């Protein structure tokens, strides 16, 4: 309780140092990364951890492969993880502990992707990198690392959930599961349809305004590649694990996508953390439940990828 209170007090203090204006969203993200380093807890030890680049004619993509102790020797299930951060921040290190927890709990190889970030690389640079990694795995590029191509899942948090949802739509015939952790499902509307007291700081509006300007630019915000919530055809999508949080500006769209998937006959495991904020999985020291949620994700992956 004390650590959670310290986290909340420091978050408010950092936020008060800047005015809630869209052009300062990058500073907000920088402060969040500082909090991540202070309030997260290291993940479990792995059998192997490999950092390497996946070569591509357009741009090499740095990745980090986590191989837990109980993972299969070769051709094991593969989980491609796309980190959050509003398309503008975070990297392999910021989500290291989370990836380790998922890998360890699911006995599954996790391939974390460091895609290019806006504003330097606006849309579609990041999604292109993530898609190229997925195609590399599906084409058996990861075979030397023990990555199988027949049992593949994709997932991520926030912006990573956004790109994962689209990839699951496009590659539905080749994927066994998708994991969407408090996902950003659309960028057309920057305010919750039904605002609540949790929206008083306008953090969602600030961040989404920055994303619209510096990531989306002139691209169509209604395209499913930017806003996967607007995809009409959801038939045949892989089973989904969706996490929503009661104190998250994105809480409504995550639940709405769950409803759309269920209406299309897609199997969905939904977890709602009523008292948790957006991004809490990176703050395990402040929110101990952040160490427990990956256990559910790992169990979902291990069970679902047996019957993709």
KAVEN-V193471 format. One record per residue. N is the residue number from 1. RES is the residue in three letters. PHI is phi in whole degrees, -180 to 180 (* if undefined). NEAR is the number of other C-alpha atoms within 12 Angstrom. Layout:
{{N	RES	PHI	NEAR} {N	RES	PHI	NEAR}}
This chain:
{{1	UNK	*	12} {2	UNK	-62	12} {3	UNK	-64	18} {4	UNK	-62	25} {5	UNK	-67	15} {6	UNK	-62	19} {7	UNK	-61	29} {8	UNK	-62	23} {9	UNK	-66	16} {10	UNK	-70	22} {11	UNK	-62	30} {12	UNK	-63	21} {13	UNK	-62	17} {14	UNK	-65	22} {15	UNK	-68	27} {16	UNK	-69	18} {17	UNK	-72	15} {18	UNK	-130	22} {19	UNK	-86	19} {20	UNK	-75	25} {21	UNK	-117	23} {22	UNK	-55	25} {23	UNK	-69	22} {24	UNK	-101	25} {25	UNK	-61	34} {26	UNK	-65	34} {27	UNK	-68	25} {28	UNK	-58	34} {29	UNK	-63	34} {30	UNK	-63	23} {31	UNK	-65	26} {32	UNK	-64	35} {33	UNK	-64	29} {34	UNK	-62	22} {35	UNK	-65	32} {36	UNK	-60	34} {37	UNK	-63	24} {38	UNK	-83	22} {39	UNK	-112	31} {40	UNK	-96	33} {41	UNK	-122	27} {42	UNK	-57	25} {43	UNK	-84	30} {44	UNK	-69	24} {45	UNK	-69	21} {46	UNK	-110	28} {47	UNK	-67	21} {48	UNK	-148	23} {49	UNK	-135	25} {50	UNK	-121	24} {51	UNK	-104	22} {52	UNK	-159	20} {53	UNK	-106	24} {54	UNK	-94	31} {55	UNK	-72	18} {56	UNK	-152	18} {57	UNK	-61	10} {58	UNK	-84	12} {59	UNK	-166	20} {60	UNK	-68	23} {61	UNK	-114	33} {62	UNK	-69	27} {63	UNK	-138	36} {64	UNK	-131	35} {65	UNK	-102	36} {66	UNK	-106	44} {67	UNK	-117	39} {68	UNK	-72	34} {69	UNK	-60	21} {70	UNK	-96	21} {71	UNK	-69	28} {72	UNK	-61	22} {73	UNK	-64	21} {74	UNK	-156	20} {75	UNK	53	24} {76	UNK	-81	34} {77	UNK	-63	44} {78	UNK	-124	52} {79	UNK	-120	50} {80	UNK	-90	53} {81	UNK	-110	50} {82	UNK	-114	52} {83	UNK	-72	51} {84	UNK	-88	44} {85	UNK	131	45} {86	UNK	64	50} {87	UNK	66	46} {88	UNK	-126	39} {89	UNK	-153	37} {90	UNK	75	36} {91	UNK	-163	30} {92	UNK	-62	33} {93	UNK	-73	27} {94	UNK	-64	36} {95	UNK	-113	41} {96	UNK	-61	38} {97	UNK	-64	35} {98	UNK	-63	43} {99	UNK	-64	50} {100	UNK	-63	42} {101	UNK	-66	37} {102	UNK	-66	45} {103	UNK	-60	46} {104	UNK	-68	35} {105	UNK	-74	34} {106	UNK	-99	36} {107	UNK	50	35} {108	UNK	-132	48} {109	UNK	-69	51} {110	UNK	-116	51} {111	UNK	-110	49} {112	UNK	-89	48} {113	UNK	-113	47} {114	UNK	-103	43} {115	UNK	-79	42} {116	UNK	-68	34} {117	UNK	-116	34} {118	UNK	-80	28} {119	UNK	-77	25} {120	UNK	-61	17} {121	UNK	-126	22} {122	UNK	-73	28} {123	UNK	-51	33} {124	UNK	-106	29} {125	UNK	-59	28} {126	UNK	-60	40} {127	UNK	-59	37} {128	UNK	-61	31} {129	UNK	-61	36} {130	UNK	-65	46} {131	UNK	-67	34} {132	UNK	-64	32} {133	UNK	-66	41} {134	UNK	-61	41} {135	UNK	-64	26} {136	UNK	-63	28} {137	UNK	-67	37} {138	UNK	-65	30} {139	UNK	-91	17} {140	UNK	70	23} {141	UNK	-64	23} {142	UNK	-90	36} {143	UNK	-56	21} {144	UNK	-62	16} {145	UNK	-98	30} {146	UNK	85	28} {147	UNK	-81	35} {148	UNK	-82	35} {149	UNK	-110	33} {150	UNK	-97	26} {151	UNK	-127	33} {152	UNK	-122	48} {153	UNK	-126	53} {154	UNK	-131	54} {155	UNK	-169	49} {156	UNK	176	50} {157	UNK	-112	45} {158	UNK	56	48} {159	UNK	-62	46} {160	UNK	-66	47} {161	UNK	-66	48} {162	UNK	-59	47} {163	UNK	-70	49} {164	UNK	-66	54} {165	UNK	-62	54} {166	UNK	-66	42} {167	UNK	-62	44} {168	UNK	-66	42} {169	UNK	-70	36} {170	UNK	-73	26} {171	UNK	-111	25} {172	UNK	-59	27} {173	UNK	-78	22} {174	UNK	-120	27} {175	UNK	-114	40} {176	UNK	-99	40} {177	UNK	-165	47} {178	UNK	-138	52} {179	UNK	-124	51} {180	UNK	-120	48} {181	UNK	-101	53} {182	UNK	31	47} {183	UNK	-75	48} {184	UNK	-87	52} {185	UNK	-96	47} {186	UNK	-157	40} {187	UNK	-125	40} {188	UNK	-76	28} {189	UNK	-111	25} {190	UNK	-101	31} {191	UNK	-121	26} {192	UNK	-59	28} {193	UNK	-60	15} {194	UNK	-126	15} {195	UNK	-62	21} {196	UNK	-129	18} {197	UNK	-61	13} {198	UNK	-69	23} {199	UNK	-99	24} {200	UNK	-61	17} {201	UNK	-76	22} {202	UNK	62	26} {203	UNK	-62	37} {204	UNK	-64	36} {205	UNK	-64	29} {206	UNK	-60	31} {207	UNK	-66	37} {208	UNK	-68	39} {209	UNK	-64	28} {210	UNK	-65	33} {211	UNK	-63	40} {212	UNK	-59	35} {213	UNK	-78	28} {214	UNK	-104	28} {215	UNK	-105	35} {216	UNK	-73	34} {217	UNK	62	21} {218	UNK	-92	16} {219	UNK	-71	21} {220	UNK	-79	20} {221	UNK	-69	26} {222	UNK	-92	21} {223	UNK	-68	22} {224	UNK	-59	30} {225	UNK	-71	34} {226	UNK	-101	40} {227	UNK	-127	35} {228	UNK	-62	39} {229	UNK	-60	38} {230	UNK	-89	28} {231	UNK	-66	26} {232	UNK	-83	19} {233	UNK	-96	21} {234	UNK	-113	32} {235	UNK	-65	21} {236	UNK	79	25} {237	UNK	-71	37} {238	UNK	-67	42} {239	UNK	-54	41} {240	UNK	-122	46} {241	UNK	-112	45} {242	UNK	-123	44} {243	UNK	-109	45} {244	UNK	-125	41} {245	UNK	-131	31} {246	UNK	-66	28} {247	UNK	-101	28} {248	UNK	-107	39} {249	UNK	-59	41} {250	UNK	-95	46} {251	UNK	-61	41} {252	UNK	-73	31} {253	UNK	-70	39} {254	UNK	-64	42} {255	UNK	-69	32} {256	UNK	-65	25} {257	UNK	-67	39} {258	UNK	-56	37} {259	UNK	-64	22} {260	UNK	-63	26} {261	UNK	-64	35} {262	UNK	-61	24} {263	UNK	-65	18} {264	UNK	-96	20} {265	UNK	84	18} {266	UNK	-89	27} {267	UNK	-74	27} {268	UNK	-130	29} {269	UNK	-105	30} {270	UNK	-114	30} {271	UNK	-120	27} {272	UNK	-117	25} {273	UNK	-100	26} {274	UNK	-59	16} {275	UNK	-103	17} {276	UNK	-102	31} {277	UNK	-93	35} {278	UNK	-61	38} {279	UNK	83	46} {280	UNK	-65	40} {281	UNK	-66	42} {282	UNK	-92	45} {283	UNK	-128	37} {284	UNK	-67	32} {285	UNK	-73	28} {286	UNK	-84	32} {287	UNK	-126	31} {288	UNK	-56	22} {289	UNK	-63	25} {290	UNK	-64	35} {291	UNK	-86	31} {292	UNK	-95	22} {293	UNK	-57	33} {294	UNK	-59	37} {295	UNK	-64	24} {296	UNK	-66	29} {297	UNK	-62	43} {298	UNK	-62	37} {299	UNK	-65	25} {300	UNK	-59	36} {301	UNK	-67	42} {302	UNK	-65	34} {303	UNK	-78	24} {304	UNK	-72	31} {305	UNK	-75	33} {306	UNK	-73	21} {307	UNK	-134	18} {308	UNK	-68	28}}
